[in-house]
Structures are given as structure tokens and as C-alpha cells.
Amino acid sequence: MQQPYEFRGAEAVERGAGAGARVLVVDDDPTVAEVVSGYLDRAGYVVDRAEDGPTALARAAAHWPDLVVLDLMLPGMDGLEVCRRMRGRGPVPVIMLTARGDEDDRILGLEVGADDYVTKPFSPRELVLRVESVLRRTRPVTAPRPCTRPVSPSTPRPAAPPRTARNSP
């Protein structure tokens, strides 16, 4: 039987959380990029990084990501333009991760095509959960697995709730 956790260093990582999905982290702050990449890697994702807009587009063209974590304020090309261009090439979920948190910025990010919007400072653990959530919503749905236990006509049904004056016909 396969264990539900895999040990890497001193931490246990739940298998299948990242399931090998490729995430492109685009942030010009090396500390933020390292923290985000580390948490995603420990969750089982394959992580690629870019520090500016043009590099992000080149990395995406070389290895199309399953999801992009994208800063708005980038050198060379801002995150909004990166998002527009990537969406123009094909479907890709985008989570904006930025210090720009006022309502107009959030609305613009979502209008341009972001699937989620996270403001700095942020919780890396919450960001990983948001990545998992967006991927769950955007990945193709597989057919349900068939029931492994046959249902017999003699299987008792749950009893109906007793009738009261409120729910009687």
C-alpha cells in the first residue's frame, strides 16, 4: 500500500497535492520567488521561475505551465500585459500575487483574466491552497469511477423521518 505522505528532508508532503503540475512563478523579488517556489515544490509541483515579463513569456513558450503565479509590477513588461499575452496564446490559469491591493487594481487584474488575486504580504500556505483550488476548477473533469460494491435490491433503505404536524400532507 502506498503511503499518503512522502518525506523530503524534515517535512512530510502529501502525495498527489501537486501531482506534478507545472507552475510558473513570475516575480522580480528573489525572496518572494524563492519562498513561493519552495512551498510549491514541497507540495509536489514542478516549479519554473521568471524575474520579468519577457522571460516569463519565453519560459511559458518553452514549457507551457498548468498555472502561473504572476506579480503585477515587473520590469520589461507588467503582469497585466504578460497575462493578456499568455491568455492570447492559450488557456492558462493565473493567480496574481502583488502588492497592489486597492479595489481598482484587483478588478483590473480579474478583468484581464486572472483567476484569483492575492495581495502581499501573503501566507505561502494559503497561496498553495489557492493554487490547488484553481487547478481543481480549471482541470478537465474526469468521468466518475464506477461503484466498486454492487447495490443489492435487499440493501435496506434509510428510514424516512417521522411525520409530524408540520411535514404531513
N, C-alpha and C positions, 0 to 999 in steps of 0.2 A: 504494500500500500504506500502511495506517495504521501510524504509529509506535506501539510499545508503551509509550512514555513521553510524558508531557506535561510541559512545563516551566512552572512557576509560580515566578516570582522566580528564586532561585538553585538551587532543588531540582527534581529530576526525580520525578514522581509516576507510578507505574504505572497505566495506564488500566484501568478495569474493577475495580480493587480494591474501591472503594466502590460503584461502579455506580449512584450517585445514591440509595442507600438513605438514608432519613431516620432520624437518631439523635437522641434527646432526652437531653441531658446535664443531670442534676439534682444540683447541689452548691452549698452555701451559701458555700463558699470560692471567691472570684472568681479566685484564682490557679490553683487546681486546675481550675476550669471552663474557664478560658482555655487552659491547656495541653492539656487533653483535647480541647477543641473545635478547637484549631489542628491537632493531629495528625490528627484525624478528617477535618477539612476538606481537608488536604493529601493524604489517602488517597482523596479523591473522594466523601466522604459529605456529605449535606445535614445541617447541624447546627442544632438548636434548643436553647436553654438555659432552665433554670428554677432559681431560687435557693431555692425552698421547696416543700413538698408541695402546697398548694392551687394554686400557679402551675403546677406540673408537670401536675396533672390537667387544668387548663384548657387548657394548650398541647397536651396529648395529645388532648383532645376536639376542638380546632380542627384539628389536623393529626396524625392517628394515626401514631405512629412505627413504623418497622420494627424498632427495638431501643431500649432505654432503658439508659443508664449511670446508676446510682442510688446516691447516698450514703445511708447509714442515718440519720445524725444530722442532721435537717433541722428548721428552725423551722416552726411551724404544724402539721405532721403528719410523723411519722417515715417513713423509707423503707420500713419493713415495711408500714405501712398504705397508703402510695402503691402499693406492689407489689400488695397484696391488691385494692385498688380497681381498678387498671388491669387486672389479670387477670380481675376480675369483669365488666369491660366487653368484653373480647375478648382473643384470644391476642396476646401481645407478648413477645418475648424480653427478659430483664432480666439485666444484669450489675451486681451490687452492687460498688461501689467505696467502701471505708470504712476508717477507722482501727480499727474494732472487729474484731480478728482472732483472738480466742480461739475455741476449738472450739465452744462453745455458740452464739456469735453466727453463726459460719459455718453450723452445722447449721440454726439457726432461719431464716436467710436462704434457704437452699436449700429448706427445708420450706415456706416461704411462697410459693415459686415462682421464685426466682432460678435462671437457667440457669448462671451462673458467679459466682464470688465472688473479688474481688481486694482485697488489703489495701494500705493506704497505709503507707509510701511504696511507689510502684509505678513500673514502667517504662512510659512512654507508648507506646513502640514495641510492647511486649508486649501492652498493652491493645488497640491497634489490631488486632493479630493475633488476639486473643481475640474481638473484635467480628466479624472476618471469619469465624472458626471457628464461632461461634454462629449467625451468619446462614446459613452453608453448611448447618448441621444443621437449621435451622428453616424455611428457604425451601422452597416446593414443588419437588419433583423434576420436571424436565422429561424428556420422552421422549428416549432416546438418539438421536443423529443417525445416519442410515443410513451404511453404509460407502460411501466415495466411489470405492474401487478394487474392481472386481469380482474375486472369487476364482475362479480358473480351476481345473478339475479337474487340470490339468497342473502346478499350483503344487507344487513339491517340499515334502514334509513334513520337519520336522526329524528328524534321525536319532535313533533310540532309544539310550539309554545302553547300553554294552556289558554283557552279562550276566557276573556274577561268581558265585562260590560263594554269596555272601550273598544275592543277589537273584534267583537262578534258581529255577524252580518246583520 
